[in-house]
């Protein structure tokens, strides 16, 4: 529970302050929900039933897919926390309309609705009045950050939508997110050939101070065949590296960490492992001066990311040439791209 909440904390703070990198796409909420259903079911556990009802004629929205996932995860996990003994969570989509203020009067535009309904304890009017305030929470200490619903509200508002809530003590809660509907079709993306898991034989040192993010990346990489060493800080990573007598092929590290940055860690490890390649992770755009450091080029992988994107980027870096600092090359054969 704590790790799962910690995984979203940095991402949620960035969303509230509008510092998160946003990549708008034409998409269907149905697709996002379908693609995350299994993961959400595992997070909820056996006591909870997750049910999805899709409008087959649902229109499209123009949003960042990662932000849609944030909305969905926060609403579903908030519903879970309202049902201590388990229960049913219903996720529905539908076409609707959205009220927007005009010059002389309020007018309505086409919209799509994402509704999340739980059978939990419900909320009184006092709680409802503070619901979207950052850091407001009714959960026990250590069970919530108070950022989940504030994140939802800010993402929806920044995308021109609204959030409505119906709730009463003992009657459960329904959140309805309305987002502007667009007429544009979903663009067909070119499908790149997936990297074969059989090619994933290298060792990766994964360094991330956020526990749940580290666990998620560890699972993705290890299930694809990589040997993954993990550390929660730069100092711990140096210890792990020195205790590992075999080669480490890739350092996958967060740029910003307490105590020692990812870049400083990479410099220290490079002195001991000249063949080490580096891939940095960050939820922020790098500052111009950071990107200009030619002695340590910033190969950046943006958070949040999908498992497929992580595997593709790791494979890309591993299959590239050796770092300039490398004195020897050719110790392992690599296929040419």
C-alpha positions as CSV (number, residue, x, y, z in Angstrom):
1,X,0.0,0.0,0.0
2,X,2.7,2.6,1.0
3,X,4.9,1.7,-1.9
4,X,2.0,1.9,-4.3
5,X,1.1,5.4,-3.0
6,X,4.7,6.4,-3.1
7,X,4.9,5.5,-6.8
8,X,2.4,8.1,-7.7
9,X,3.5,10.9,-5.4
10,X,6.1,12.6,-7.6
11,X,3.9,12.1,-10.7
12,X,0.9,13.7,-8.9
13,X,2.9,16.6,-7.6
14,X,4.1,17.3,-11.1
15,X,0.5,17.1,-12.4
16,X,-0.8,19.5,-9.8
17,X,2.0,22.0,-10.5
18,X,1.6,21.5,-14.3
19,X,5.3,20.6,-14.6
20,X,4.7,17.1,-16.0
21,X,5.6,16.5,-19.6
22,X,2.4,16.2,-21.6
23,X,2.0,14.4,-24.9
24,X,-1.5,14.9,-26.4
25,X,-2.9,12.1,-28.5
26,X,-6.3,11.2,-29.9
27,X,-7.5,8.2,-27.9
28,X,-10.5,6.2,-26.6
29,X,-11.1,5.9,-22.9
30,X,-12.3,2.4,-23.6
31,X,-8.9,1.4,-24.8
32,X,-7.1,2.9,-21.8
33,X,-9.5,1.1,-19.4
34,X,-9.2,-2.2,-21.2
35,X,-5.4,-2.0,-21.3
36,X,-5.2,-1.4,-17.5
37,X,-8.0,-3.7,-16.3
38,X,-5.7,-6.6,-15.4
39,X,-3.2,-4.4,-13.5
40,X,-5.9,-2.7,-11.6
41,X,-7.5,-6.0,-10.7
42,X,-4.2,-7.2,-9.2
43,X,-3.8,-3.9,-7.3
44,X,-7.3,-4.2,-5.8
45,X,-6.9,-7.8,-4.6
46,X,-9.4,-10.7,-4.3
47,X,-11.8,-8.8,-2.0
48,X,-12.8,-6.4,-4.8
49,X,-14.7,-6.9,-8.0
50,X,-13.8,-4.6,-10.8
51,X,-16.4,-4.3,-13.5
52,X,-16.2,-2.3,-16.8
53,X,-19.0,-1.2,-19.0
54,X,-18.1,0.4,-22.3
55,X,-20.2,2.5,-24.6
56,X,-19.4,0.9,-28.0
57,X,-20.0,4.2,-29.7
58,X,-17.8,6.2,-27.4
59,X,-16.2,9.3,-28.9
60,X,-12.6,10.2,-28.7
61,X,-10.7,12.7,-26.5
62,X,-7.4,14.5,-27.0
63,X,-5.3,13.8,-24.0
64,X,-2.0,12.4,-22.7
65,X,-2.6,8.7,-22.2
66,X,-0.5,8.7,-19.0
67,X,-2.8,11.4,-17.6
68,X,-5.9,9.3,-18.4
69,X,-4.3,6.4,-16.6
70,X,-3.6,8.7,-13.6
71,X,-7.3,9.7,-13.5
72,X,-8.4,6.1,-13.7
73,X,-5.9,4.7,-11.1
74,X,-6.6,7.4,-8.6
75,X,-10.4,7.1,-8.8
76,X,-10.3,3.3,-8.7
77,X,-7.8,3.1,-5.8
78,X,-9.8,5.8,-3.9
79,X,-12.9,3.7,-4.3
80,X,-11.0,0.7,-3.0
81,X,-9.9,2.6,0.1
82,X,-13.6,3.4,0.8
83,X,-14.4,-0.3,1.1
84,X,-12.5,-1.8,4.0
85,X,-14.3,-5.1,3.7
86,X,-14.2,-5.4,-0.1
87,X,-16.9,-4.6,-2.6
88,X,-17.7,-3.8,-6.2
89,X,-16.2,-1.0,-8.3
90,X,-17.9,-0.2,-11.6
91,X,-16.1,1.7,-14.3
92,X,-18.3,3.0,-17.1
93,X,-17.9,5.2,-20.2
94,X,-20.6,7.1,-22.1
95,X,-21.1,9.9,-24.5
96,X,-22.4,13.1,-22.9
97,X,-22.3,16.8,-23.0
98,X,-20.2,19.3,-21.1
99,X,-21.3,22.8,-20.0
100,X,-18.9,25.6,-20.8
101,X,-19.3,29.3,-20.0
102,X,-19.7,31.4,-23.1
103,X,-19.5,35.2,-23.7
104,X,-23.2,35.7,-23.0
105,X,-24.4,32.4,-21.6
106,X,-23.4,28.8,-20.8
107,X,-23.4,26.5,-23.8
108,X,-22.9,22.7,-24.1
109,X,-20.4,20.9,-26.1
110,X,-20.0,17.1,-26.9
111,X,-18.1,15.2,-24.2
112,X,-17.4,11.7,-23.0
113,X,-17.9,10.6,-19.4
114,X,-15.8,8.3,-17.3
115,X,-17.8,7.2,-14.2
116,X,-16.3,5.2,-11.3
117,X,-18.9,4.0,-8.7
118,X,-18.1,2.2,-5.4
119,X,-20.2,0.5,-2.8
120,X,-18.2,2.0,0.1
121,X,-18.9,4.1,3.1
122,X,-19.7,7.3,1.2
123,X,-18.9,10.9,2.3
124,X,-20.7,13.6,4.2
125,X,-21.1,17.2,3.0
126,X,-18.2,18.5,5.0
127,X,-15.8,15.9,3.4
128,X,-17.1,16.7,0.0
129,X,-16.4,20.4,0.4
130,X,-12.7,19.7,0.9
131,X,-12.4,16.7,-1.5
132,X,-10.1,18.2,-4.2
133,X,-7.8,20.2,-1.9
134,X,-4.2,19.0,-2.1
135,X,-3.1,16.9,1.0
136,X,-6.7,16.6,2.3
137,X,-7.3,13.0,3.3
138,X,-9.7,11.1,5.6
139,X,-7.5,8.0,5.5
140,X,-5.4,6.8,8.4
141,X,-1.8,8.0,8.8
142,X,0.4,6.3,6.2
143,X,-2.5,5.2,4.0
144,X,-2.9,8.2,1.8
145,X,-1.1,11.4,0.6
146,X,-4.1,13.5,-0.1
147,X,-2.9,14.1,-3.6
148,X,-4.9,11.6,-5.6
149,X,-8.2,13.5,-6.1
150,X,-6.4,16.8,-6.3
151,X,-4.4,15.3,-9.2
152,X,-7.6,14.1,-10.9
153,X,-9.2,17.5,-10.5
154,X,-6.2,19.4,-11.9
155,X,-5.7,17.1,-14.9
156,X,-9.4,17.2,-15.8
157,X,-9.6,21.0,-15.4
158,X,-6.4,21.5,-17.5
159,X,-8.0,19.5,-20.3
160,X,-11.2,21.5,-20.3
161,X,-13.3,19.0,-18.4
162,X,-15.2,18.8,-15.1
163,X,-15.5,16.4,-12.2
164,X,-18.8,15.7,-10.5
165,X,-19.3,13.7,-7.3
166,X,-22.4,12.0,-5.8
167,X,-22.0,10.6,-2.4
168,X,-23.7,10.2,1.0
169,X,-22.8,8.3,4.2
170,X,-23.5,4.6,3.8
171,X,-24.6,4.9,0.1
172,X,-21.3,4.7,-1.7
173,X,-19.8,7.3,-4.1
174,X,-19.8,8.0,-7.8
175,X,-17.2,10.2,-9.6
176,X,-18.1,11.4,-13.1
177,X,-15.3,12.9,-15.2
178,X,-16.5,14.7,-18.3
179,X,-13.9,15.5,-21.0
180,X,-14.4,17.3,-24.3
181,X,-15.1,15.0,-27.2
182,X,-13.2,15.5,-30.5
183,X,-14.2,14.4,-34.0
184,X,-10.7,13.4,-35.0
185,X,-10.0,9.7,-35.6
186,X,-7.3,7.8,-33.7
187,X,-4.1,7.9,-35.7
188,X,-2.7,4.5,-36.6
189,X,0.8,4.3,-35.3
190,X,3.5,2.4,-37.0
191,X,4.1,-0.8,-35.1
192,X,7.8,-1.4,-34.5
193,X,8.9,-5.0,-34.3
194,X,9.1,-6.0,-30.6
195,X,12.5,-7.0,-29.2
196,X,12.6,-10.7,-28.5
197,X,12.8,-11.5,-24.8
198,X,15.5,-14.1,-25.7
199,X,17.8,-11.2,-26.6
200,X,17.5,-9.8,-23.1
201,X,20.4,-11.5,-21.4
202,X,22.3,-8.5,-20.0
203,X,22.6,-7.2,-16.5
204,X,21.0,-3.9,-15.6
205,X,21.6,-1.9,-12.4
206,X,18.3,-0.2,-11.6
207,X,18.5,2.7,-9.2
208,X,15.3,4.5,-8.2
209,X,14.4,5.9,-4.8
210,X,10.7,5.4,-5.3
211,X,10.0,1.9,-4.1
212,X,6.9,1.1,-6.3
213,X,8.4,2.6,-9.4
214,X,11.5,0.5,-8.8
215,X,9.5,-2.6,-8.2
216,X,7.4,-2.1,-11.4
217,X,10.6,-1.5,-13.6
218,X,12.3,-4.5,-11.9
219,X,9.3,-6.8,-12.8
220,X,9.2,-5.6,-16.4
221,X,12.9,-6.0,-17.0
222,X,13.4,-9.3,-15.2
223,X,10.3,-10.9,-16.8
224,X,11.9,-10.1,-20.2
225,X,15.1,-12.0,-19.4
226,X,17.4,-9.3,-17.9
227,X,19.3,-9.9,-14.7
228,X,18.3,-6.9,-12.6
229,X,20.3,-5.5,-9.7
230,X,18.4,-2.9,-7.7
231,X,19.2,-0.1,-5.4
232,X,17.2,2.7,-3.7
233,X,20.0,5.3,-3.7
234,X,23.3,6.2,-5.3
235,X,25.3,5.0,-2.3
236,X,23.5,1.7,-2.2
237,X,24.1,1.3,-6.0
238,X,27.8,1.7,-5.6
239,X,27.8,-1.0,-2.9
240,X,25.7,-3.3,-5.1
241,X,28.1,-2.7,-8.0
242,X,31.2,-3.5,-6.0
243,X,29.6,-6.7,-4.7
244,X,28.7,-7.9,-8.2
245,X,31.8,-9.4,-9.8
246,X,30.3,-10.0,-13.2
247,X,29.7,-7.3,-15.9
248,X,26.9,-4.7,-15.5
249,X,25.8,-3.7,-19.0
250,X,23.4,-0.8,-18.2
251,X,22.8,1.7,-15.4
252,X,19.1,2.7,-15.4
253,X,18.9,5.5,-12.9
254,X,16.7,8.4,-11.9
255,X,18.3,11.8,-12.5
256,X,17.1,13.3,-9.3
257,X,17.6,11.3,-6.1
258,X,18.3,12.3,-2.5
259,X,22.0,12.3,-1.5
260,X,23.5,11.6,-4.9
261,X,22.1,12.4,-8.3
262,X,21.9,9.8,-11.1
263,X,24.6,11.7,-13.1
264,X,27.0,11.7,-10.2
265,X,26.4,8.0,-9.6
266,X,27.1,7.3,-13.3
267,X,30.4,9.2,-13.1
268,X,31.5,7.2,-10.1
269,X,30.5,3.9,-11.6
270,X,32.1,4.7,-14.9
271,X,35.5,5.0,-13.2
272,X,35.1,1.3,-12.1
273,X,33.2,-0.1,-15.1
274,X,34.3,1.5,-18.3
275,X,31.9,-0.5,-20.4
276,X,28.8,0.6,-18.5
277,X,26.1,2.3,-20.5
278,X,23.7,4.7,-18.9
279,X,20.0,5.5,-19.3
280,X,18.5,8.2,-17.1
281,X,14.9,8.5,-16.0
282,X,13.0,11.7,-15.2
283,X,9.6,13.2,-15.2
284,X,11.0,16.6,-16.0
285,X,12.5,18.1,-19.1
286,X,16.2,18.6,-18.6
287,X,17.6,22.1,-18.2
288,X,19.5,23.3,-21.2
289,X,22.8,23.4,-19.3
290,X,22.2,19.7,-18.2
291,X,21.8,18.6,-21.8
292,X,24.9,20.5,-23.0
293,X,27.3,18.5,-20.9
294,X,29.1,16.6,-23.6
295,X,31.3,14.6,-21.1
296,X,28.1,13.0,-19.8
297,X,25.4,13.2,-22.5
298,X,22.0,13.0,-21.0
299,X,20.2,10.0,-22.6
300,X,16.8,10.7,-21.0
301,X,13.8,8.4,-20.6
302,X,10.6,10.3,-19.6
303,X,8.3,9.2,-16.8
304,X,5.6,8.0,-16.7
305,X,6.3,5.2,-19.2
306,X,4.9,1.9,-20.4
307,X,6.6,-1.4,-20.0
308,X,7.0,-1.8,-23.8
309,X,8.6,1.7,-24.0
310,X,11.0,0.8,-21.2
311,X,12.1,-2.4,-22.9
312,X,12.5,-0.7,-26.3
313,X,14.6,2.1,-24.9
314,X,16.8,-0.3,-22.8
315,X,17.4,-2.5,-25.9
316,X,18.2,0.6,-28.0
317,X,20.9,1.7,-25.5
318,X,22.3,-1.7,-25.1
319,X,22.6,-2.3,-28.8
320,X,24.3,1.0,-29.4
321,X,28.0,1.5,-29.5
322,X,30.2,1.6,-26.4
323,X,30.6,4.8,-24.4
324,X,33.4,7.1,-25.4
325,X,35.1,6.4,-22.1
326,X,35.4,2.7,-23.1
327,X,39.0,1.6,-23.7
328,X,38.1,-1.8,-25.0
329,X,35.4,-3.1,-27.2
330,X,34.0,-6.2,-28.7
331,X,33.9,-8.4,-25.6
332,X,30.4,-9.5,-26.4
333,X,28.9,-9.8,-29.9
334,X,26.0,-7.5,-30.7
335,X,23.7,-7.7,-33.6
336,X,23.9,-4.8,-36.0
337,X,20.7,-2.7,-36.1
